[in-house]
C-alpha cells in the first residue's frame, strides 16, 4: 500500500511504500503522514472503540496481518469529580492510559512502530529510553520476534531496566544523560546496519498518539483543554494531528488548547517560549529533576510543539517536583487513582491554573494519564510524604 509523507518544514509530498527518514526536497527529518480526506470522512467516528486498531484505515500499516498488538488503546475517560470539586473544575477528566500491556500510553507508539518494523522485515531494533518507552518497545519487539537493543542512562529506574531485560532486550546502561544515550544508540545502529528509532521525529509514533484525540472526542461532548507532561513532544504532535483531522472533516469545531508541562529542573521548552523564542532553545545539560522520564534536556521537537501551542492558544507550564508529588498524592486520595510522577507534573499545572482562575469552571479539561504509579511505586513512596 502506498502512503503519503509530507515534510513539516517545506510541505513537499512524497508517495512511499515504507517509511523514509528524510525529505527528498530539503533533507528535513520532520515528516508526517497525510491521509486522503475521503478516507477520514468515511470513517465512522461515532462507534465505540475497543483498541487503537479500530482506526486501522487511518494508520500507516498496509496489512492487518502485520499488526503487533496487546489490545492497547480504547482506554476510559474518568470524571475526576472529587478532585475537580476541590479545585473548582466541574468537568475535569483523566484519559486513563494505565491499563495497557506495560501500563503506560507508550504502548500505543510501540504497537504502531513495531508493526511497521515487522511489515518491513526488520530483525534488530535499537533505541534509547529512560523507562516507559523502553519497556514498551521491548515487550512489542518480543511479540514480533525482533531483537531489541536498549541504551539507557544510569539514572533510569532499576525496575524498568529489569523489565526490559525480562522481555529479552539487550540493555546497555551508560553513565550518560538521556540525550547522550540517544547519540550512542544511533552510532551503534549505524555501525551494525540496524534500524534505529527516530524519537520525537518518528511519524509512526505521532500517528499512534493521534488516536488519543480520536478517542476522547468520542468519549466527551467536547474537549476545551488537553494537559500532558512534556519530554520530547511526540504526544503533543500526535494529539493535535488527530484533532486537526477531526476538525478538517467536520467532526469537531476546533482542537483543544494544548498545555505542555515541564519539570522546573529541566524545562528548556518552557524557558524558550517564555522568552518569546519560537525556533531555538538553550539545552539543559544537567537536568535537576528527580523525575527522570522528563529529563530531556535537548528537545529537538521544540519548534513544532511551540507551533501547536500557538495554533491552539495553549501554553507551556512548569512545576516543581514537589508540586508534582503532591498532585499524585491528591489524586490518589480523592479519586483512588495512582499515576506516575510525570502525570503528576501535568496535574500540578491543572491545579495551579484552576486555582488562579486561568481555567473556567465549566471547561472540559482532559489530563493525559500517562502511566500507572505502580510502575515507579518505590520512587513515589520515597518522595511523597
C-alpha positions as CSV (number, residue, x, y, z in Angstrom):
1,X,0.0,0.0,0.0
2,X,1.3,3.4,-0.9
3,X,1.3,6.2,1.7
4,X,1.9,9.9,1.5
5,X,4.5,11.6,3.7
6,X,4.5,15.4,4.0
7,X,7.5,17.5,5.1
8,X,6.7,19.6,8.2
9,X,9.4,22.1,7.1
10,X,8.9,22.6,3.3
11,X,5.5,21.0,2.8
12,X,6.7,18.8,-0.1
13,X,4.9,15.5,-0.5
14,X,6.3,12.1,-1.3
15,X,4.5,8.8,-2.0
16,X,6.2,5.8,-0.4
17,X,5.6,2.2,0.3
18,X,7.6,2.2,3.6
19,X,8.7,5.0,6.0
20,X,11.6,7.2,5.0
21,X,13.8,9.3,7.3
22,X,14.5,12.4,5.2
23,X,12.6,14.8,2.9
24,X,13.9,14.5,-0.6
25,X,13.4,18.2,-1.2
26,X,15.0,19.8,1.9
27,X,16.6,16.9,3.8
28,X,14.5,17.6,6.8
29,X,13.8,14.6,9.2
30,X,10.4,16.1,10.2
31,X,7.8,14.2,8.2
32,X,4.2,13.4,8.8
33,X,1.6,11.1,7.2
34,X,-1.2,12.5,5.2
35,X,-4.5,10.6,4.6
36,X,-7.0,11.3,1.8
37,X,-9.9,13.3,3.1
38,X,-12.4,10.8,1.7
39,X,-10.8,8.1,3.9
40,X,-11.2,10.2,7.0
41,X,-14.7,11.4,6.1
42,X,-15.9,7.8,5.5
43,X,-14.7,6.7,9.0
44,X,-17.5,6.1,11.5
45,X,-16.2,8.0,14.5
46,X,-19.4,7.7,16.4
47,X,-18.9,4.0,17.1
48,X,-17.3,2.7,20.3
49,X,-13.6,2.0,20.3
50,X,-12.0,-1.2,21.8
51,X,-8.4,-0.7,20.7
52,X,-6.5,1.9,18.7
53,X,-6.6,-0.6,15.8
54,X,-10.2,0.2,15.3
55,X,-8.6,3.1,13.4
56,X,-6.6,0.8,11.2
57,X,-7.6,2.6,8.0
58,X,-6.2,5.8,9.5
59,X,-2.8,4.3,10.5
60,X,0.2,3.7,8.2
61,X,0.2,-0.1,8.2
62,X,-0.5,-1.9,5.0
63,X,-1.7,-5.3,6.2
64,X,-3.6,-6.3,9.3
65,X,-1.5,-9.5,9.5
66,X,1.5,-7.4,10.5
67,X,-0.2,-5.7,13.4
68,X,1.6,-6.3,16.7
69,X,-1.0,-5.7,19.5
70,X,-1.9,-6.5,23.1
71,X,-5.2,-4.6,22.8
72,X,-3.8,-1.2,23.6
73,X,-6.0,1.9,23.3
74,X,-9.7,2.1,23.9
75,X,-8.9,3.4,27.4
76,X,-11.5,5.0,29.6
77,X,-12.1,8.7,30.3
78,X,-12.8,9.1,34.0
79,X,-14.6,12.1,35.6
80,X,-12.5,13.4,38.5
81,X,-15.5,14.7,40.4
82,X,-14.0,14.9,43.9
83,X,-10.7,16.4,42.8
84,X,-12.5,18.8,40.5
85,X,-14.7,20.0,43.3
86,X,-11.6,20.7,45.4
87,X,-10.0,22.9,42.7
88,X,-13.2,24.4,41.2
89,X,-13.5,22.4,38.0
90,X,-16.8,20.7,37.2
91,X,-15.6,18.9,34.1
92,X,-12.1,17.6,34.9
93,X,-11.3,14.2,33.3
94,X,-8.4,11.8,33.0
95,X,-7.7,9.8,29.9
96,X,-6.6,6.8,31.9
97,X,-3.8,5.0,30.0
98,X,-2.7,2.8,32.9
99,X,-4.4,-0.3,31.5
100,X,-2.1,-1.0,28.6
101,X,0.2,-4.1,28.3
102,X,3.1,-2.3,30.0
103,X,1.0,0.1,32.0
104,X,1.6,3.3,30.0
105,X,0.5,5.3,27.0
106,X,3.8,4.4,25.3
107,X,2.1,1.1,24.3
108,X,0.3,3.0,21.6
109,X,3.5,4.2,19.9
110,X,5.3,0.8,20.4
111,X,2.4,-1.0,18.8
112,X,2.3,1.1,15.6
113,X,6.1,1.4,15.3
114,X,6.8,-2.3,15.9
115,X,4.0,-3.3,13.5
116,X,5.9,-1.2,10.8
117,X,9.2,-2.9,11.7
118,X,7.5,-6.3,11.3
119,X,6.0,-5.3,8.0
120,X,9.4,-4.3,6.7
121,X,11.1,-7.4,7.9
122,X,13.4,-5.7,10.4
123,X,15.2,-8.1,12.7
124,X,17.2,-5.8,15.0
125,X,15.8,-2.5,16.6
126,X,17.9,0.0,18.5
127,X,16.6,2.7,20.8
128,X,17.3,4.8,23.9
129,X,14.9,5.3,26.8
130,X,14.6,6.3,30.4
131,X,11.9,3.7,31.1
132,X,8.4,3.5,29.9
133,X,9.0,3.7,26.1
134,X,11.9,1.3,26.5
135,X,9.7,-1.3,28.3
136,X,7.0,-0.9,25.7
137,X,9.4,-1.3,22.8
138,X,11.0,-4.4,24.4
139,X,7.6,-6.1,25.0
140,X,6.3,-5.5,21.5
141,X,9.6,-6.5,19.9
142,X,9.4,-9.7,21.9
143,X,6.0,-10.4,20.5
144,X,7.2,-9.6,17.0
145,X,10.4,-11.8,17.3
146,X,12.5,-8.7,16.8
147,X,15.8,-8.3,18.7
148,X,15.7,-5.1,20.9
149,X,18.8,-3.2,21.8
150,X,18.2,-0.6,24.5
151,X,20.5,2.2,25.6
152,X,19.5,3.7,29.0
153,X,21.1,6.3,31.3
154,X,22.4,5.0,34.7
155,X,19.7,7.2,36.3
156,X,16.9,5.1,34.7
157,X,14.8,3.3,37.3
158,X,16.2,-0.1,38.1
159,X,12.7,-1.7,37.9
160,X,12.1,-0.5,34.4
161,X,15.5,-1.6,33.2
162,X,15.0,-5.1,34.6
163,X,11.6,-5.1,32.9
164,X,13.3,-4.5,29.5
165,X,15.7,-7.3,30.2
166,X,12.9,-9.7,31.2
167,X,11.3,-9.0,27.8
168,X,14.6,-10.1,26.2
169,X,16.1,-6.7,25.3
170,X,19.8,-6.3,25.3
171,X,20.3,-3.4,27.6
172,X,23.3,-1.1,27.7
173,X,23.3,1.1,30.9
174,X,25.5,4.1,30.4
175,X,26.8,6.7,32.8
176,X,25.4,9.4,30.5
177,X,22.4,11.7,30.1
178,X,19.4,10.5,28.1
179,X,20.4,12.8,25.2
180,X,23.9,11.3,25.2
181,X,22.5,7.8,25.2
182,X,20.5,8.6,22.1
183,X,23.7,9.6,20.3
184,X,25.5,6.4,21.3
185,X,22.5,4.3,20.2
186,X,22.4,6.0,16.8
187,X,26.2,5.3,16.3
188,X,25.8,1.7,17.4
189,X,22.9,1.1,15.0
190,X,24.8,2.7,12.1
191,X,27.9,0.6,12.7
192,X,25.8,-2.6,12.5
193,X,23.3,-1.7,9.9
194,X,20.4,-2.0,12.4
195,X,17.2,0.0,12.4
196,X,17.3,2.9,15.0
197,X,14.4,4.7,16.4
198,X,13.8,8.3,15.4
199,X,12.4,9.5,18.8
200,X,10.2,12.6,18.6
201,X,10.7,12.7,14.8
202,X,9.1,9.3,14.3
203,X,5.9,9.9,12.2
204,X,4.7,6.4,13.2
205,X,4.6,7.3,16.9
206,X,2.8,10.5,16.1
207,X,0.1,8.6,14.2
208,X,-0.3,6.3,17.2
209,X,-0.7,9.2,19.6
210,X,-3.4,10.9,17.4
211,X,-5.7,8.0,18.3
212,X,-5.9,9.6,21.8
213,X,-7.6,12.6,20.2
214,X,-10.0,10.3,18.3
215,X,-11.0,8.5,21.4
216,X,-11.5,11.4,23.8
217,X,-13.7,13.2,21.2
218,X,-15.9,10.1,21.1
219,X,-16.0,9.9,24.8
220,X,-16.8,13.5,25.7
221,X,-19.1,16.2,24.2
222,X,-16.1,18.4,23.6
223,X,-12.5,19.0,24.8
224,X,-11.5,22.5,25.7
225,X,-8.1,21.9,27.2
226,X,-5.6,19.0,27.0
227,X,-2.8,18.7,29.5
228,X,0.2,16.4,29.3
229,X,3.8,16.3,30.7
230,X,6.4,17.4,28.1
231,X,9.6,15.4,27.4
232,X,10.3,15.2,23.7
233,X,6.9,16.3,22.3
234,X,5.6,13.4,20.3
235,X,2.4,13.2,22.3
236,X,1.5,16.8,21.5
237,X,2.2,16.5,17.8
238,X,0.1,13.3,17.7
239,X,-2.8,14.6,19.8
240,X,-3.0,17.8,17.8
241,X,-2.7,16.0,14.4
242,X,-5.7,13.8,15.4
243,X,-7.7,16.8,16.4
244,X,-6.9,18.6,13.2
245,X,-8.0,15.6,11.1
246,X,-11.3,15.6,13.1
247,X,-11.8,19.4,12.6
248,X,-10.8,19.2,8.9
249,X,-13.6,16.8,8.3
250,X,-16.3,18.4,10.4
251,X,-16.3,16.1,13.4
252,X,-15.3,18.9,15.8
253,X,-15.4,22.7,15.7
254,X,-11.9,23.3,16.8
255,X,-8.9,21.5,18.5
256,X,-8.5,21.8,22.2
257,X,-6.0,24.2,23.8
258,X,-2.8,22.2,24.4
259,X,-0.8,22.7,27.5
260,X,2.7,21.2,27.7
261,X,4.0,20.9,31.2
262,X,7.7,20.5,32.2
263,X,9.5,19.8,35.4
264,X,11.2,23.0,36.7
265,X,14.5,21.3,36.9
266,X,14.5,20.6,33.2
267,X,12.3,23.0,31.2
268,X,14.1,24.2,28.1
269,X,10.9,24.4,26.1
270,X,9.1,26.5,28.8
271,X,12.1,28.8,29.1
272,X,12.5,29.4,25.4
273,X,8.8,30.1,24.9
274,X,8.7,32.4,27.9
275,X,11.5,34.5,26.2
276,X,9.4,34.6,23.0
277,X,11.7,32.4,21.1
278,X,9.7,30.1,18.8
279,X,12.6,28.5,16.9
280,X,15.5,27.7,19.3
281,X,16.1,26.9,22.9
282,X,19.0,26.6,25.3
283,X,19.7,22.9,26.1
284,X,19.8,21.7,29.7
285,X,23.0,19.7,30.0
286,X,22.5,18.7,33.6
287,X,18.8,18.2,34.4
288,X,17.9,18.9,38.1
289,X,14.7,16.9,38.4
290,X,14.2,13.5,40.1
291,X,11.5,12.7,37.5
292,X,13.9,11.1,35.0
293,X,11.2,10.4,32.4
294,X,11.1,14.2,31.8
295,X,14.8,14.8,31.9
296,X,15.1,15.6,28.2
297,X,17.5,18.5,28.1
298,X,17.7,18.7,24.3
299,X,14.1,18.5,23.0
300,X,14.6,18.7,19.2
301,X,10.9,18.9,18.5
302,X,10.5,22.2,20.4
303,X,9.7,24.5,17.5
304,X,7.0,22.1,16.3
305,X,5.5,21.7,19.7
306,X,5.6,25.5,20.1
307,X,3.7,25.8,16.9
308,X,1.0,23.6,18.3
309,X,0.8,25.7,21.5
310,X,0.5,28.9,19.4
311,X,-2.1,27.5,17.0
312,X,-4.4,26.2,19.8
313,X,-3.9,29.1,22.2
314,X,-2.4,26.8,24.8
315,X,0.7,27.3,26.9
316,X,3.9,25.9,28.2
317,X,3.9,25.5,32.0
318,X,6.4,24.4,34.6
319,X,6.0,22.9,38.1
320,X,8.4,21.7,40.8
321,X,9.0,18.1,41.6
322,X,7.3,18.6,45.0
323,X,4.2,20.1,43.3
324,X,4.1,17.0,41.1
325,X,4.4,14.6,44.0
326,X,1.7,16.5,45.9
327,X,-0.6,16.2,42.9
328,X,0.0,12.5,42.7
329,X,-1.0,12.1,46.3
330,X,-4.0,14.3,46.0
331,X,-5.3,12.4,43.0
332,X,-4.8,9.1,44.8
333,X,-6.6,10.3,48.0
334,X,-9.5,11.9,46.3
335,X,-10.1,9.5,43.4
336,X,-8.3,6.3,44.1
337,X,-6.2,6.7,41.0
338,X,-2.4,6.2,41.3
339,X,-0.4,7.7,38.5
340,X,3.2,8.2,37.7
341,X,5.2,11.4,38.6
342,X,5.1,12.7,35.0
343,X,1.3,12.6,35.1
344,X,1.6,14.4,38.4
345,X,3.6,17.2,36.7
346,X,0.7,17.8,34.3
347,X,-1.9,17.6,37.0
348,X,0.0,20.0,39.2
349,X,-0.3,22.6,36.3
350,X,-4.1,21.9,36.1
351,X,-4.4,22.5,39.8
352,X,-2.3,25.7,39.7
353,X,-4.2,27.2,36.7
354,X,-7.6,26.3,38.2
355,X,-6.8,27.9,41.5
356,X,-5.6,31.1,39.7
357,X,-8.7,31.3,37.7
358,X,-6.9,30.7,34.4
359,X,-9.4,27.8,33.6
360,X,-13.1,28.4,33.6
361,X,-15.1,26.1,36.0
362,X,-17.2,24.7,33.1
363,X,-14.5,24.0,30.6
364,X,-13.9,20.3,29.6
365,X,-10.4,19.7,30.8
366,X,-8.6,16.4,29.9
367,X,-5.4,15.2,31.7
368,X,-3.5,12.5,29.9
369,X,-2.8,9.8,32.5
370,X,0.4,8.6,31.0
371,X,1.4,5.7,33.3
372,X,0.5,3.6,36.3
373,X,2.0,4.7,39.6
374,X,2.8,1.1,40.4
375,X,5.5,1.2,37.7
376,X,7.5,3.5,40.0
377,X,6.0,2.7,43.3
378,X,9.3,2.7,45.3
379,X,10.2,6.0,43.8
380,X,6.9,7.6,44.6
381,X,6.8,6.4,48.1
382,X,10.3,7.7,48.7
383,X,9.4,11.2,47.5
384,X,5.8,11.6,48.7
385,X,5.5,12.5,52.3
